[in-house]
Amino acid sequence: MGAAGVGVTLAGVLVNGLAYLVPVLAARRLDPADLSALATALGLVAIVSVPGLGLQLAVAVHHARHGTSDTRRLTAVTAAVCAGSLIVATPLLVAALDLPVEVPALLAVTTAAIVVSARSLGELQGSQRFLRLATGMALLAVGRYGGVIAGLLLGAGLTGALAVGALTAALAPAVLARLARAPGRPSTASRLTTAQVVAGCGATLAMLVVSYADLLLARQLLPPSGSAAYSVGTVLSKGALWAPQVAAVLALPRLARGDRRSRTVALTVTGTCGLVLVLASTLAGGLAFRLAGGPVYAHLGRYAPLFAAIGALYAVVFVLLNDRLAAGVRWAAAPLWVGTAGLVTVAATIRPRTVADLLLAALGTAIVTTLIMAVTARRPPGAPAIGPG
């Protein structure tokens, strides 16, 4: 792990800290309806910008195997598709999720900036320039969340905070591109293909959809107070999901070269971190909810271990998914799509009306998805890098 691990860990702490601070401030400065809307908006950005994570993964794996190549066109197309999908879906998002009509356009700007920045992060990760990668992660987090935080502190409300956030996010890509710039010309020996990017995008999209599906279902199925409470609880889930990701980040270039020991180390670190977080939330669940949403949500502390367990399980799934993608496994994300379909089916059938009911359905989905992924995540040593599917 060394200095690289420390640097990426600190950057991850900053990323998660800023992401955590947004709903913490929102819970104190917005009414329940706007709080739930902001959580939903952030969830939409997280989902729609997932192809950026897939792009970063594909660029990192390709760079680790073949060196630098020109990925600007693929990056532009990916960003346009992600941002454009929000614009096209504006009527549906406004009607189904009860969002202000201007919100999807603001989210589209933020999403485009995140996806374009992912190319630079992938180049830094694949070349194992981890200290620069940590700097890039921190800068993108400040751009992505800093404006929203500033808007909340200034009392700009839901739309105003998202507008300031879109402005600051738009500044990030140029800064990260300069940070990732390397001497020499890109190699033309093996270019990154659309199929490789699609494979990474599809799999990471499945990862984020399955881990955010319960939050979006809460917006539709629970009353405003219950939806707001559930959004506070998901802060714990996302913390447990992203806290140990330094292991996956450092392991990916080695996984791309067939290093099996890296997967074992990454799974051990991730599983241990998840167990610690679940135990901590068991002992201090009320405090966790108080910190996440304020005193009004402290009575939900008994649910804290369950929210943390969901995030911890998906953190393990994320490591296994990266390993399968680096190996070129077809339909790597199939278990995740099955889990998402199962959760939606169960929710549509039983129509949960309380936090506890929806939480149990989400936890069951996480357990089943992790088990299926663990069973199917075996591959022969020396398998090829990302392939179609």
N, C-alpha and C positions, 0 to 999 in steps of 0.2 A: 504494500500500500504506500508507505513512504510519504515523501513530500507531495507527490501527485495525489495520493489519496486524501491527504489533509486539505490540499487546495480545493479539490472537487467537493469534498465533504463540506467545507466552509461555504463554498458557493451554493451547494444544495441547501444548506441551512438558511442562507439568505433568501434563496428562491422560495423555499417553503415558508419561511418567516413572513415574507411579504405577502404571499398568497394567503397565509393564515390571518395576517393583520387586516386584510380587506373585509372579510365577514365579521371579524371582531369589532372593527369600527362601525361597520354597517348596522350591526345589531344594536348599537348604541345611538345611532344617528338617523336611522330610517324606521318607518313604521313597519309592522309585520308584512304587509303586502309588498312594499318596495324591497324589503330585505329578501323575501322569497324571490322577487323578480330579479334582483341583482345576483343571487346565487344561481338562478336559472341561466342568466346571461353569461356568467362566468363558466358555467357548465357547458353551454353551447360553444363558447370559444375553445374550451378544452377539447371538445369533441371534434369540431370542424377543423381545428388546426392540427389534429392528430396526423394527417398526412405529412405535416412538417416533421414530426418525429420519425415517421417512416422514411422520409427523404434523408434526414440526418443519419438514420441507421444504414440506409443503402449507400450513402456517400462514404460513411465511415468504414463499412465492410469493404467496399470497392477500393478505397484509398489504402486500407491496410494490405490488400492483396496486390494492387497494381500501381499505386501511386496516384498523383494528381491527374485529373482529367477535367475537361470543360463541361460543367453541369449547369451553366446559366440558363439555357433554354428549358431544360426539364424543371428547373426551379421556378422559372416564370410561369410555366404552364400549371404547375402544381398550385402555386399561390393564387393564380387567377381562378382555377376551379374551386378552391376552398372559399375564397371571398365571394365569388359569384354565386355559389350555392346559397349563401345567406341572403343575398339580395333577391334572388329568385324566390326564395322561400318566405319572404317577408309577410305576405298575406296569411300564410299558414301559421307562422310563428306568432303573429299578432293575435290571431283568432284562438289558436289552441293553447298558447301559454300566457295570454293576457299581458303582452309586452307593449310598451309604447311604440308607435309606428316607426320612430326614428332610430330605435335601438339596433335593429339588424344591420343598418348601414354603418353605424359606429363599430359594431362588432366585426364587420367585414374588414374595416381598415386595420384593426388590431390583429385579426387573423392573418391577413396578407403579410404584415410585418413579421409576425412570428414564423411563418413558413419560409419567407426569404432568408431570415436569419439562420434557419436550420441548416442551410447549405454550409455556411461558415463553421458552424459548430461541428458538423460532420467531418469537415476537412481537418479540423483541429483534433477531433477524437481519433480519426483513422490514422493520423500521423503521430499519435500519442504525445502531442504537445499539451499535456494535461493542465499545466499551470495557465497557459493561455486559454484553454477550454474553460477553466474555472472563471477566469476573468470575463470571458464572453457570456457564460451563463449568468453571471452577476449583472452584467450590463443589460442583457435582455430582460431579466427579472425587474430591474429598476424601470426600464421602459414600459414593460407590460403592466406592472402593478403600481408603480410609483405615482402615475398620473391619477389613477382611480383613488388611491389613498389621499392624495392632495385634494382632489375634488370633494371627498367626504369630509376632510378636515375643514375645508372652506365652506361647507354647508351647501354644495352645489346640487344636492339631491341625486336621484338615480341617473337621470339623463346627463346632467352636468358632469358627474364623476366619470361616466363612461366616455364622454366627449374628451375630457382632459386625458384620460387613459389612452384613447386612440391617437391623440396628438403625440404623446411621449413615446408610444410604441413605434410610431412611424419613423422616429429618429434612429432606431436601433440598427437596422440592416446595414447602413453605410458604415457605421462604427465597427461592427463585427467583421465586415468584409475587409476592412483595413487591418484589423487584428489578425485575420487568418491568412493574409497575403504571404505567399512563399516565393522565394527566388526561383527563376527558371521557367521554362515553358511547360504547359500541361502535356502529359504523355498521350499519344494517340494509339498506343499498342492495344489497349482494351478500354473502350468507352463504356461508361455507365449507360445501361439501357432503360427504356421505358418500363419493360417488364420487371426489372429489378426494383425500380421505384414503386411500381404498382404493388408488388409483393410486400415491400416494407410498409407502404401506406395502408394497405388492406389489413394487415395484421395488427399494426398499432392502432388503427381505427377500431378494430374489434376489441382491443384491450381497454381503450378508454370508454367505448360504448357500454361494455359490460360493467365497468366500475362506476359509471355515472348514471346508468339506467334507473337505479332506485331513486336518485335525486329528481330526475325528470318525472318519474311516476308519482313521486310525492307531490309535485306541483299540480298534477292533474287529479289525484285521488284523495288527497287529504285536505281538510279545511285549512284556511290561511294560517291559523295558529299552529296546527300540526305540521304543515309544510315548512314553516319557519323553524320550528323545533328540529325537524329532520335535517334541514340545511345546516344547522349548527352542529348536529351530530356527525354529518359527513366531513366536517373539518378534521375530526379525529381519524376517520377512514382515510382521507387523503394524506394526512400526516404519516400514518403507518404505511401507506403505499409508497410514498416518495422518499421517506427518510433513509432507507438503506440502498437507494439507487446508485450510490457511488460504486458499489461492487459490480453492478451490471455495466456501468459506464467504463470502468477500467478493464473489465474482462472482455468486452466486445471485440477489440482488435485482435486479441489472442484467440478468441473463439473462431474468428474468421480464418485463422491459420490452423485450426484443428486442435488447439490445446485443450484437452479434456480436463486437466487439473483446474483450469480457470473456472469451469462451470461448477465444480465441486466447492471451490472456495467461495464463489459468488453465492451459491445456494446456502452454504453454511452461515455466511455473514448475514444474508437477508433473513433467513429463518430465525437466527438468534435475535436480531434486532426486533423482528415482529413479536417474538415471545416476550421480550422485555417490555415492549410498549403495551401489550395486552395485560401483563401483570401490573404494570404501573397504573393503567386505567382502571383495573379492578380495585386497587387500593385507594385511588384518588379520583374516582369517576365524577363526583360532585364538583371537585375543584376544576377538573378538565372542562366540564360544561360551563362552569362559571367563567373561566378564562376565555372560552370560545365565544360565549354569547351573553355573558352578564348574569347577575343573580337570578333573573327571572327564569333562566333555564337550568339552574343548579339542581332542581328536583329530578332531572332526567339522568342523573349520574349513574343510576343502575344500568343504563343501556350503554355506557361508555365502553366496557370490554367487548361488547358485540360489534359496535362500530369499528373499534380498533382491530378486531379479528378479521373483519371483512377486508380492510386495507392490507393487513399482514398477509393474508392468503393471496390477494392479487399481486402483491410484491413478488411472491415466489413464482406465480404464473408469468410475470413479466420477464424474469430471468430465463425461465424455460422457453418463453416465446422468442427472446433474442437468440438463444442457442439454436433453436429450430430454423430461424431465418438465416443465421450465419451458415447453417449446414445446407441450405437450399431445399428444405423439406417442402413438398407441395401441400397446400391447404393447411399451413401451420396453425392458423387461427381458428380452425373449424370448431374445437371445443369451446372457444369463447363465444362464437355465434350461437352455438347450441345453448350455452348458458343464458345468453341474452334472450333468446326465444323462449326458453323455459320460464324465466322470470316474468316476462311480459304476459305469457299465457296464464301463469298462476295468478298474477295481479288482476288480469281481466276476468278470471273465473271467480276468485274469492272477494274481489273489490275491497281491499283493506282500507279501513277508515281510521286507524290509529297508527301511531309511530311504531308501536310494538309489533303489530301485525305485518307491516311492510318490512320492518327490520329483520324479522325472522325469515321472511321470504328471500330477502337479499343475502342473508347469511347462508341459507341453504344453497342458494345459487353459487356463492363463492366456494363453498366446500366441494360441491359436485364438480365445478369447473376445474378446481385445483387437482382433484383426484384424476379426472380424465386426462388433463394435461400431463400429469406425472407419468401416467401409464403410457401415453403415446410419445413422450419426449425422449425416445431412445433413437440414436442414429449411429451409424458406423463411423469410426475415426476416419479423418481425411475426406469427409464429404465435401462437395463443391460449395461455393458461396451461393448467395441468394439466387434463386431461379424463379421462373414463373409460378403463379398459383398462390 
